[in-house]
Protein backbone atom coordinates (compact mmCIF):
# COMPACT_ATOMS: atom_id res chain seq x y z
CA UNK A 1 0.00 0.00 0.00
CA UNK A 2 1.26 3.45 -0.94
CA UNK A 3 -0.63 6.74 -1.08
CA UNK A 4 -0.47 10.52 -0.58
CA UNK A 5 -3.17 12.53 1.18
CA UNK A 6 -3.71 16.11 2.37
CA UNK A 7 -2.87 16.49 6.02
CA UNK A 8 -6.03 18.39 7.12
CA UNK A 9 -8.37 16.03 5.29
CA UNK A 10 -6.71 12.91 6.65
CA UNK A 11 -6.31 14.21 10.21
CA UNK A 12 -9.97 15.21 10.41
CA UNK A 13 -11.19 11.85 9.07
CA UNK A 14 -8.89 9.88 11.39
CA UNK A 15 -10.02 11.89 14.42
CA UNK A 16 -13.67 11.36 13.49
CA UNK A 17 -13.33 7.62 12.97
CA UNK A 18 -11.13 7.10 16.03
CA UNK A 19 -13.35 9.03 18.43
CA UNK A 20 -15.37 5.94 19.32
CA UNK A 21 -12.44 3.56 19.77
CA UNK A 22 -12.52 1.82 23.16
CA UNK A 23 -10.00 2.87 25.80
CA UNK A 24 -9.74 -0.70 27.05
CA UNK A 25 -10.56 -2.91 24.06
CA UNK A 26 -11.61 -6.50 24.65
CA UNK A 27 -9.18 -7.52 21.88
CA UNK A 28 -6.05 -5.59 20.75
CA UNK A 29 -7.24 -5.28 17.13
CA UNK A 30 -10.32 -3.31 18.28
CA UNK A 31 -8.00 -0.40 19.10
CA UNK A 32 -7.01 -0.32 15.45
CA UNK A 33 -8.09 1.90 12.58
CA UNK A 34 -8.52 0.10 9.28
CA UNK A 35 -7.24 1.97 6.20
CA UNK A 36 -8.33 0.63 2.81
CA UNK A 37 -8.13 1.92 -0.72
CA UNK A 38 -11.46 2.79 -2.32
CA UNK A 39 -12.80 3.84 -5.71
CA UNK A 40 -11.88 7.50 -5.16
CA UNK A 41 -9.27 7.32 -2.43
CA UNK A 42 -9.32 5.89 1.08
CA UNK A 43 -11.85 4.33 3.43
CA UNK A 44 -11.14 4.62 7.17
CA UNK A 45 -13.04 2.30 9.51
CA UNK A 46 -13.34 1.66 13.24
CA UNK A 47 -15.51 -0.89 15.06
CA UNK A 48 -15.76 -2.17 18.64
CA UNK A 49 -18.73 -4.53 18.18
CA UNK A 50 -21.07 -1.79 19.44
CA UNK A 51 -20.40 1.28 17.31
CA UNK A 52 -18.82 1.52 13.88
CA UNK A 53 -17.52 4.51 11.95
CA UNK A 54 -16.63 4.71 8.26
CA UNK A 55 -15.19 7.75 6.47
CA UNK A 56 -14.35 8.15 2.79
CA UNK A 57 -11.74 10.71 1.69
CA UNK A 58 -9.89 11.61 -1.48
CA UNK A 59 -6.28 10.50 -1.86
CA UNK A 60 -3.71 9.76 -4.55
CA UNK A 61 -3.31 6.00 -4.38
CA UNK A 62 -0.21 4.55 -6.01
CA UNK A 63 -0.40 1.01 -4.62
CA UNK A 64 -3.66 -0.45 -3.36
CA UNK A 65 -4.02 -2.39 -0.13
CA UNK A 66 -5.34 -2.38 3.42
CA UNK A 67 -3.63 -1.92 6.76
CA UNK A 68 -4.59 -1.82 10.44
CA UNK A 69 -2.78 0.50 12.88
CA UNK A 70 -3.41 2.02 16.30
CA UNK A 71 -6.21 4.55 15.76
CA UNK A 72 -5.52 6.83 18.72
CA UNK A 73 -1.78 6.95 18.04
CA UNK A 74 -2.37 7.77 14.38
CA UNK A 75 -4.83 10.51 15.36
CA UNK A 76 -2.32 12.05 17.79
CA UNK A 77 0.45 12.00 15.16
CA UNK A 78 -1.69 13.51 12.39
CA UNK A 79 -2.91 16.26 14.70
CA UNK A 80 0.69 17.35 15.34
CA UNK A 81 1.91 17.31 11.74
CA UNK A 82 2.61 20.47 9.70
CA UNK A 83 0.18 21.55 7.00
CA UNK A 84 1.80 19.53 4.21
CA UNK A 85 0.83 16.40 2.25
CA UNK A 86 1.42 13.08 4.01
CA UNK A 87 3.01 10.14 2.23
CA UNK A 88 2.27 6.61 3.46
CA UNK A 89 4.15 3.48 2.46
CA UNK A 90 3.56 -0.01 3.83
CA UNK A 91 6.92 -1.72 4.26
CA UNK A 92 6.57 -5.21 5.67
CA UNK A 93 4.95 -5.01 9.11
CA UNK A 94 5.50 -1.23 9.38
CA UNK A 95 3.48 1.68 8.00
CA UNK A 96 5.90 4.48 7.15
CA UNK A 97 4.58 8.05 7.34
CA UNK A 98 6.38 11.09 5.92
CA UNK A 99 5.26 14.70 6.25
CA UNK A 100 7.72 17.52 5.61
CA UNK A 101 10.87 16.59 7.46
CA UNK A 102 9.01 14.31 9.89
CA UNK A 103 9.23 10.53 9.70
CA UNK A 104 7.13 8.04 11.68
CA UNK A 105 6.93 4.27 11.63
CA UNK A 106 3.85 2.48 12.98
CA UNK A 107 3.57 -1.19 13.84
CA UNK A 108 0.70 -2.80 11.96
CA UNK A 109 -1.89 -5.19 13.41
CA UNK A 110 -3.20 -8.41 11.81
CA UNK A 111 -5.88 -7.26 9.36
CA UNK A 112 -7.38 -10.74 9.07
CA UNK A 113 -8.37 -10.65 12.76
CA UNK A 114 -10.32 -7.40 12.38
CA UNK A 115 -14.13 -7.87 12.46
CA UNK A 116 -16.31 -6.92 9.51
CA UNK A 117 -18.42 -3.83 9.98
CA UNK A 118 -22.13 -4.53 10.46
CA UNK A 119 -24.51 -4.27 7.50
CA UNK A 120 -26.56 -1.08 7.49
CA UNK A 121 -30.34 -1.62 7.50
CA UNK A 122 -32.34 -0.33 4.49
CA UNK A 123 -32.81 3.47 4.55
CA UNK A 124 -35.77 4.57 6.68
CA UNK A 125 -35.72 8.20 5.58
CA UNK A 126 -33.80 11.44 5.21
CA UNK A 127 -33.53 14.51 7.42
CA UNK A 128 -31.75 17.83 7.04
CA UNK A 129 -28.41 17.61 8.82
CA UNK A 130 -28.57 21.05 10.41
CA UNK A 131 -32.06 20.56 11.83
CA UNK A 132 -31.24 17.06 13.01
CA UNK A 133 -28.11 18.27 14.81
CA UNK A 134 -30.10 21.03 16.51
CA UNK A 135 -32.86 18.64 17.57
CA UNK A 136 -30.41 16.07 18.94
CA UNK A 137 -28.46 18.70 20.89
CA UNK A 138 -31.70 19.69 22.63
CA UNK A 139 -32.93 16.15 23.24
CA UNK A 140 -29.71 14.84 24.82
CA UNK A 141 -29.89 17.60 27.45
CA UNK A 142 -32.02 15.37 29.67
CA UNK A 143 -30.35 12.02 28.92
CA UNK A 144 -29.02 10.12 31.91
CA UNK A 145 -25.33 9.48 32.53
CA UNK A 146 -25.65 6.64 35.03
CA UNK A 147 -24.48 3.41 33.40
CA UNK A 148 -26.34 1.49 36.11
CA UNK A 149 -29.54 2.62 34.34
CA UNK A 150 -28.54 2.07 30.70
CA UNK A 151 -32.07 2.60 29.33
CA UNK A 152 -32.00 6.19 30.58
CA UNK A 153 -28.66 6.90 28.87
CA UNK A 154 -30.39 6.76 25.50
CA UNK A 155 -32.58 8.97 23.34
CA UNK A 156 -35.78 7.37 22.13
CA UNK A 157 -36.49 8.12 18.49
CA UNK A 158 -40.15 7.67 17.57
CA UNK A 159 -41.24 7.93 13.96
CA UNK A 160 -44.79 8.15 12.65
CA UNK A 161 -44.91 9.06 8.98
CA UNK A 162 -43.29 12.47 8.50
CA UNK A 163 -43.01 13.22 12.22
CA UNK A 164 -39.94 12.34 14.24
CA UNK A 165 -39.90 12.70 18.02
CA UNK A 166 -36.81 12.62 20.25
CA UNK A 167 -37.30 11.87 23.96
CA UNK A 168 -34.80 11.61 26.82
CA UNK A 169 -35.03 11.53 30.61
CA UNK A 170 -32.84 10.90 33.65
CA UNK A 171 -35.86 10.74 36.04
CA UNK A 172 -35.38 14.34 37.17
CA UNK A 173 -36.07 16.04 33.84
CA UNK A 174 -37.48 15.23 30.45
CA UNK A 175 -36.79 16.62 26.99
CA UNK A 176 -39.05 16.29 23.97
CA UNK A 177 -38.23 17.56 20.48
CA UNK A 178 -40.23 17.09 17.32
CA UNK A 179 -39.16 17.66 13.72
CA UNK A 180 -40.20 16.67 10.22
CA UNK A 181 -38.29 14.38 7.90
CA UNK A 182 -38.79 12.55 4.60
CA UNK A 183 -39.57 8.88 5.30
CA UNK A 184 -38.93 6.16 2.75
CA UNK A 185 -42.57 5.15 3.25
CA UNK A 186 -45.36 7.54 4.29
CA UNK A 187 -46.91 4.98 6.63
CA UNK A 188 -43.66 4.14 8.41
CA UNK A 189 -43.87 3.54 12.17
CA UNK A 190 -40.56 2.94 13.96
CA UNK A 191 -38.98 3.35 17.38
CA UNK A 192 -35.35 3.08 18.46
CA UNK A 193 -33.46 3.70 21.70
CA UNK A 194 -30.07 5.13 20.70
CA UNK A 195 -27.11 5.75 23.04
CA UNK A 196 -27.19 9.51 23.65
CA UNK A 197 -23.43 10.05 23.35
CA UNK A 198 -23.18 8.25 20.00
CA UNK A 199 -26.22 10.12 18.69
CA UNK A 200 -24.85 13.49 19.80
CA UNK A 201 -21.34 12.91 18.43
CA UNK A 202 -22.73 11.69 15.12
CA UNK A 203 -25.37 14.36 14.54
CA UNK A 204 -23.01 17.28 15.04
CA UNK A 205 -20.50 15.99 12.46
CA UNK A 206 -22.80 15.21 9.52
CA UNK A 207 -23.97 17.85 7.04
CA UNK A 208 -26.21 17.99 4.01
CA UNK A 209 -28.94 15.38 4.02
CA UNK A 210 -28.58 12.67 6.65
CA UNK A 211 -29.93 9.21 5.85
CA UNK A 212 -31.21 7.31 8.88
CA UNK A 213 -31.58 3.53 8.73
CA UNK A 214 -33.36 1.75 11.58
CA UNK A 215 -33.66 -2.00 11.96
CA UNK A 216 -37.32 -3.07 11.84
CA UNK A 217 -38.84 -4.81 14.85
CA UNK A 218 -37.24 -8.21 15.26
CA UNK A 219 -34.18 -7.15 13.24
CA UNK A 220 -30.54 -6.85 14.27
CA UNK A 221 -31.16 -3.91 16.60
CA UNK A 222 -28.95 -1.48 14.68
CA UNK A 223 -29.35 2.13 13.59
CA UNK A 224 -27.22 3.76 10.90
CA UNK A 225 -26.53 7.39 10.00
CA UNK A 226 -24.94 8.53 6.76
CA UNK A 227 -24.14 12.06 5.62
CA UNK A 228 -21.48 14.32 4.24
CA UNK A 229 -18.30 15.11 6.10
CA UNK A 230 -15.84 17.86 5.08
CA UNK A 231 -14.33 15.70 2.32
CA UNK A 232 -16.58 12.72 1.68
CA UNK A 233 -19.25 10.39 2.99
CA UNK A 234 -19.34 9.38 6.63
CA UNK A 235 -21.35 6.56 8.13
CA UNK A 236 -21.94 5.46 11.70
CA UNK A 237 -23.82 2.47 13.03
CA UNK A 238 -24.54 1.58 16.64
CA UNK A 239 -26.44 -1.10 18.47
CA UNK A 240 -29.71 -0.02 20.00
CA UNK A 241 -30.12 -0.13 23.76
CA UNK A 242 -32.15 -2.98 25.22
CA UNK A 243 -35.02 -2.39 27.60
CA UNK A 244 -38.28 -0.50 27.75
CA UNK A 245 -38.05 3.27 27.76
CA UNK A 246 -40.49 4.73 30.33
CA UNK A 247 -43.80 6.09 29.02
CA UNK A 248 -43.03 9.73 29.69
CA UNK A 249 -45.29 11.62 27.30
CA UNK A 250 -48.10 11.63 29.86
CA UNK A 251 -45.91 13.66 32.24
CA UNK A 252 -46.49 16.77 30.14
CA UNK A 253 -49.66 18.40 31.55
CA UNK A 254 -52.54 19.21 29.22
CA UNK A 255 -53.14 22.60 30.85
CA UNK A 256 -51.26 25.18 32.91
CA UNK A 257 -52.58 27.43 35.68
CA UNK A 258 -49.55 29.73 35.84
CA UNK A 259 -47.36 30.85 32.94
CA UNK A 260 -44.37 33.20 33.18
CA UNK A 261 -42.86 34.69 30.02
CA UNK A 262 -39.33 35.99 30.54
CA UNK A 263 -36.24 37.05 28.63
CA UNK A 264 -34.18 33.87 28.36
CA UNK A 265 -30.69 35.42 28.46
CA UNK A 266 -31.58 37.60 31.45
CA UNK A 267 -32.96 34.64 33.39
CA UNK A 268 -29.92 32.51 32.53
CA UNK A 269 -27.52 35.16 33.81
CA UNK A 270 -29.57 35.70 36.97
CA UNK A 271 -29.70 31.99 37.78
CA UNK A 272 -25.92 31.75 37.32
CA UNK A 273 -25.30 34.63 39.73
CA UNK A 274 -27.75 33.52 42.41
CA UNK A 275 -26.54 29.92 42.23
CA UNK A 276 -23.01 31.00 43.16
CA UNK A 277 -23.92 30.94 46.84
CA UNK A 278 -26.17 27.87 46.75
CA UNK A 279 -25.08 24.91 48.84
CA UNK A 280 -24.40 21.72 46.95
CA UNK A 281 -27.54 19.76 46.07
CA UNK A 282 -29.85 22.53 47.22
CA UNK A 283 -32.45 24.30 45.16
CA UNK A 284 -32.61 27.87 43.99
CA UNK A 285 -35.96 29.24 45.15
CA UNK A 286 -38.13 31.02 42.60
CA UNK A 287 -41.20 33.12 43.41
CA UNK A 288 -43.49 33.99 40.50
CA UNK A 289 -45.68 37.00 41.38
CA UNK A 290 -46.26 40.71 40.71
CA UNK A 291 -44.72 40.79 37.21
CA UNK A 292 -41.37 39.40 38.33
CA UNK A 293 -39.51 36.26 39.24
CA UNK A 294 -37.58 36.57 42.51
CA UNK A 295 -34.69 34.12 42.90
CA UNK A 296 -33.14 33.25 46.27
CA UNK A 297 -30.34 30.95 47.38
CA UNK A 298 -28.07 30.63 50.38
CA UNK A 299 -25.13 28.77 51.84
CA UNK A 300 -26.01 28.37 55.50
CA UNK A 301 -25.17 31.56 57.39
CA UNK A 302 -22.19 32.34 55.17
CA UNK A 303 -23.83 33.82 52.08
CA UNK A 304 -27.19 34.65 50.58
CA UNK A 305 -28.29 35.99 47.20
CA UNK A 306 -31.56 37.51 45.99
CA UNK A 307 -32.29 38.93 42.55
CA UNK A 308 -35.44 39.65 40.55
CA UNK A 309 -36.17 39.34 36.83
CA UNK A 310 -39.04 41.09 35.05
CA UNK A 311 -41.63 38.70 33.65
CA UNK A 312 -45.16 38.61 32.28
CA UNK A 313 -47.04 36.32 34.65
CA UNK A 314 -50.54 35.01 34.19
CA UNK A 315 -52.28 32.88 36.79
CA UNK A 316 -51.71 32.17 40.47
CA UNK A 317 -48.62 33.00 42.52
CA UNK A 318 -46.09 30.17 42.60
CA UNK A 319 -43.18 29.56 44.97
CA UNK A 320 -40.98 26.62 44.04
CA UNK A 321 -37.34 25.62 43.59
CA UNK A 322 -35.12 23.82 41.12
CA UNK A 323 -31.68 22.34 40.76
CA UNK A 324 -29.87 25.33 39.18
CA UNK A 325 -27.70 23.19 36.89
CA UNK A 326 -30.70 21.33 35.48
CA UNK A 327 -32.60 24.60 35.11
CA UNK A 328 -29.72 26.19 33.19
CA UNK A 329 -29.44 23.12 30.95
CA UNK A 330 -33.04 23.53 29.87
CA UNK A 331 -32.85 27.29 29.38
CA UNK A 332 -29.65 27.18 27.32
CA UNK A 333 -31.01 24.40 25.10
CA UNK A 334 -33.65 26.82 23.80
CA UNK A 335 -32.51 29.26 21.13
CA UNK A 336 -35.37 31.79 21.33
CA UNK A 337 -35.18 35.18 23.04
CA UNK A 338 -38.27 34.59 25.20
CA UNK A 339 -39.22 31.46 27.11
CA UNK A 340 -42.37 30.31 28.87
CA UNK A 341 -42.21 28.62 32.26
CA UNK A 342 -45.55 26.86 32.71
CA UNK A 343 -46.92 25.34 35.95
CA UNK A 344 -49.94 23.46 37.21
CA UNK A 345 -48.88 23.91 40.86
CA UNK A 346 -45.73 24.51 42.90
CA UNK A 347 -45.12 20.85 43.71
CA UNK A 348 -45.48 19.75 40.08
CA UNK A 349 -42.90 20.02 37.28
CA UNK A 350 -42.31 23.15 35.24
CA UNK A 351 -42.45 22.96 31.45
CA UNK A 352 -39.97 25.26 29.71
CA UNK A 353 -40.51 26.12 26.05
CA UNK A 354 -39.99 28.90 23.53
CA UNK A 355 -42.67 31.59 23.47
CA UNK A 356 -41.93 33.43 20.21
CA UNK A 357 -43.50 30.99 17.75
CA UNK A 358 -40.22 29.81 16.18
CA UNK A 359 -39.33 26.21 15.41
CA UNK A 360 -37.90 26.10 18.92
CA UNK A 361 -41.52 25.82 20.10
CA UNK A 362 -41.33 22.13 19.14
CA UNK A 363 -38.90 21.60 22.04
CA UNK A 364 -40.22 21.11 25.57
CA UNK A 365 -38.16 20.61 28.71
CA UNK A 366 -39.86 19.33 31.84
CA UNK A 367 -38.06 19.74 35.18
CA UNK A 368 -39.04 18.30 38.55
CA UNK A 369 -38.98 20.74 41.50
CA UNK A 370 -36.63 20.32 44.45
CA UNK A 371 -37.60 20.55 48.10
CA UNK A 372 -36.89 23.98 49.52
CA UNK A 373 -34.91 24.40 52.74
CA UNK A 374 -37.01 25.82 55.53
N, C-alpha and C positions, 0 to 999 in steps of 0.2 A: 504494500500500500504506500502511495506517495501522492501528496496533494499540497496545494497552497490555498490559503484562505485569509480574508481580511480579519485583522485582530479584533475589532469591535464587534463584528458580526459573530465570530466564533465565540468570543468571551461571553457575549450576552446569551447565546444559545446554550452554551455549556452551563452557565449559572442557572438558567431556567430549568434545564433538564435535571441538574444535580440537586436542586433545592429539596427534593423529596427523598433523597437517598437516606437510608437509615444510619443513625450514628453507631448503633451496635447491630450490624447485620447478622442474621441467623446463619448465613454462609458467606465466606469472603467475596465470592463473585458478585453478591448483591450490592457491594460497595462500588462496583464498577460502572463505568459509562461506556456503552457500546457505540462505536463509530463505524459506520458503514457507508460505502459509496452508493449514491442513488442516481436517478435519471438526470438530475440537474446539479448534482453536487454531493452533499453529505446528509446522512440521517443520523441524529444523535438520540440514543434511547437509554432510559433508566427504568428499572422495575424492581419492586421489593415484595412481590406477590400480593400487595394491597393496592398500590398506586403505581401507574405507569406514566411516563412522559416521553413524547416523541417530537423532535424538532427537525425540520428540513431547512437547510441553508445552501446558498450558492457557494461553489468552490471550484477551483481548477484542478481536476483529478488527472494525474498522469498515470498512476498505476492503481487499479481497483483492488478492493479488499475489505476486510473488517478486522477490528481490533478492540480489545477490552482493556481499559486502564482505570485507575482510581479516579472516580468522578470528582471528589472534593479536592484532591491534590491538583488535578488538571484545572479546576475552576480557580483555585488560588493562584496558580502559575499564570494563567491567561489574564487574570485581573491585574497582575503586576507588570505585564509586558508593555513595551513602548508601542505607540500607535504606528505599527509597521506590519506588513504581511507576515504571516507565520507559515513556515515550511515544515511539513511533517514527512517523516520517512521511517517505515517499519523495517528495522534491521534485526533479523532473528527474533529474539524474545524482548527486544527493546524498541520503544517508539521514540525516535529522535525528533526533537522540536528545536527549530531555529527561528529567532526573531531578532533582527538587528544584529548586535554582537553577542546576544545571549544564546546559550546552548543548554538544553535540558534533555535528560534521558529518563524515560519512564518504563518501569517494569510492566510487562503486559500480564494479563490474567488469561486462563483457559477459556476461549470463546465458546467451545463446545459445551461447557458446563453452565452457560448462561441461559436462563429460562426464556421461552418465547413470550412476547407480549400478548396479553389477552385480546381476543377478537372483539371489535367494537360492535355493539348491537346496531340494527338498522336505524337510520335517522328518525327521530321522533318529531323534529321540527327545528325552526330557526328563530333566533332572537337577535336583536341589535346588540352588539357588544357593549356599547357605552351604557345603554339602559340596563342591560343585565348586570354589568359591574356595579352600577349605582344601587340597583335593587339588592344585590347580594351583600354589599357593604352595609346596608341598613339592616338586613335580616340577621346577619351574624352577630349584631350587637348584643342580642339576648341569648346567644348560644352558650351552653354550659362548658366549663373547662375541667370538670371533675371526671377523670377517667373511670372512676368507680361507678359512674352513671353514664355509660357510653351512649345510650339512646339520646340523652340530652345534649351531647356534644355535636349533634348533627342539625342540619337544616332540612326540614321536610318540604319537598317540592311537590305541589299538587297541581295537576293539569286537567282542565276540563275544556275541551275545544280550544278556543283562542285565549283563554284566561290561564295564567300561571300565578300560583300563590306560593310565597315563601314564608315559612313559619319556623320560629325558634324560641326556646324557653329554657331557663335554668332553674325554674320553680319560683323565682323571685320576680321575674319580669318576662314579658312576652312581646315578640316583634312579629308583625304581619305586613307583608308587602305584596301588592298585586301588580302585574304588568301584562301586556298583551304580547303574543308571539305568533308565528306562522306555523301551525302544526302540519305534519305530513298528512294527517287525516282530520277532517273537521269534527268528527265524533270521537276523537281520542280522549281517553280517560286513564291517567297514569298517576302514580305516586311513588316517590323515592325519598329515602332518608340518607342524605349525603353528609359525610364528615365536613364540619364547618370550615376547618382550616384548609382542607384541600379545595373546597368550593371557593373560598375567599382568594387563595393564592392563584387559582386558575382564572377566575373571572376578571381579575384586575390586569392580567397579562395578555388577554385576547382582544383583538380589535376586529373591525368589520362586522360581518355576520357570523354569529357563533352557532354551530350546529350541535344540538343536544341529542344524545342517543341514550334511551333508557331501556333496560331489559324489561320485557313484559312480565306480568305475574307468572311465577313458576320458572323464570329464566335463570340466567347465571348470576343475577344480582349485581349487575355492573352498570355504571353510567359513564358515558363518554362525552367529552367536550372538544370541539375542533374549531379553530379560528386562525386568523392571521397574526403572526408575530411581526417583529420589525423587518425580517428578511425571509419569510417563508411560512409555511403551514406549521401549526403546533397542535398537538393532540394530547389530551390527558384522559386516562380512565381511572376509576377507583371503585372498589367494592362498596356496595351499600351497607349501611349499618343494619344489624339485626335488631329485632324488638319492635314493640308497638309504641309509636309516638303518642303521647297523651292527647286526648281530645280537648284542645284548648280554645277552639273558636267560641265556645259558649261562654268563655270568661269575659268576652267583650260585652258590656251592657247594651241593651237596646235603646235605653234613654238615659239622659243625664239631667240632674237637678241643679247642678252648679257648673258653670263654664267660665273660665278666665282666659281672656285673650291678651297676650303679652308679647313684647318685643323679645325675640329669641336671644339675640346677642346680649342684650342687657340682662336678661335673666341668667344666662350662662355665666357672665362675669360676676354677677352678684352671688350666685351659688358658690363660685370658686373662692370669693373673698370670705364669705361667712363660714365656709367649711374649713378654713384654715385653723380655726380654734376648736373645731369639733373633736371630741374624744373618739378614739377608734371604735368602730362598730356602733356608733350612736347616730341618731337621725338629726337632720336639719329640720327644725320646725318651720312650717309655712302656714300663715294665717291669710285667708282669702276674704277680704271684706273692705267696704268703703273705697272702692276703686283703686286698691293697691294690694300687693302681696308683701307681707312682712315676714322676713326670714330671720330666724334666731338659732344660735348654736352656742355651746359653751364647753369648757374643759374644766370641770369641777369649779373650784374657786379661783383658778389661775387666770382664766380669760373668758370673755364673752363677746359675742358679736351680734349686732342687729342692723338690718338694712331693709329698706322698702323699695319696691319696684312698682311703677304705675301699671295698671291693668284695667281692662274693661271686664267687669264681673257681673254676670247675670245669675240669679238664683240665691240660695241660702248661704250664710256665712259658713266657712269650712276652716277647721284647724286640724292639721295633720302633719306628718313628717315622713321623710324619705331618706334612704341611703344616698348621700350626695354624689358618690361615684356613679351609681346606677342612674340617678337623675340626670347627671351630665351626659352620660352615654346616650340616653334617649334624646336629649335636646340637641346634641351635636350631630346626631344622625340625620336630623331634618335640615334640609337646605333652605327652607323658606324664611322670610324675615319675621313673620308672626306665627306664633303657635297657640293652639288651644289646649288647655288643661281641663279635662272634663271629669266630673265626679258624680256618683250617686249619693255617697255619704262619706264621712271622714274615715271610717274604718274599712272602706272598700278601695280597690285600686283606682289610680288615676289613669286616664287614657290621654296620651300626648299625640297630637297630630298637627299638620300644617293647617293654617286657617285662611290662606290667601287664594285657594282654588287652583293651585298649580298641581302638577303631577305628583308632587310630594304628598298630596292629600290621600294617595293610595297607600301610604305608610302609616301604621298605627303602632304605638309603643305603650304597652300596659305595664304599670309598675305597682307592686304591692307596697302598702305603707309600712312604716316601722313604728314600734311602740315608742312613745315619747317619754323622756325622763321626767319624773314629777319634781 
